[in-house]
């Protein structure tokens, strides 16, 4: 019996997990920066400037 399918499956799952671990933080960073920009715009447009 050949173990090749199991080895390929393990490599595939490992690659998917590795890519997720590498790309998920980048997506969260992009989302966080967008939220921060939105909050800054809301503060600037509110007109409440405290000296």
N, C-alpha and C positions, 0 to 999 in steps of 0.2 A: 504494500500500500504506500502510495506516495504522499508525502506531507506537504507538497508544494502548494495546494490550495489554502491550507491553514497558514502557511508562512506568508503568502501573498495577502491573505485577509488581515493578518497581524500587522504587516507593513502598511496596508491601506488605512486601517483604523488608527495606527500610530501617526501617520501623516496627517490625517484629518484632525486629530486631537492637537497635534503640533501647530497646524495652521490656525486652528481656532484660538489657541493660547497666544499666538503671535498677533492675530488680527483683531480680536475682541477688544483689547485695550485701546487700539487706535480708533475704533468706532466709538467707544465710550468717551475718549478725549474729544473727538469731533463734536459729539452731542453736548458735552459739558461746555465747550467753548461757545457753541451756538446759544446755549441757555444763558451764559454769562453776558454775551453781547446783547441779548434780548433784555436782560435785567438792566444793563447800563443804559440802553435806549429808553426804557421805561422811566428810569430815574431822571434822565436828562429832559424828557418830554413832560415830566410832571410839574416842572417849574418851581419846585421846592428847593431853592438853593439856600443852604444855611451858611452864613459867613464864618 
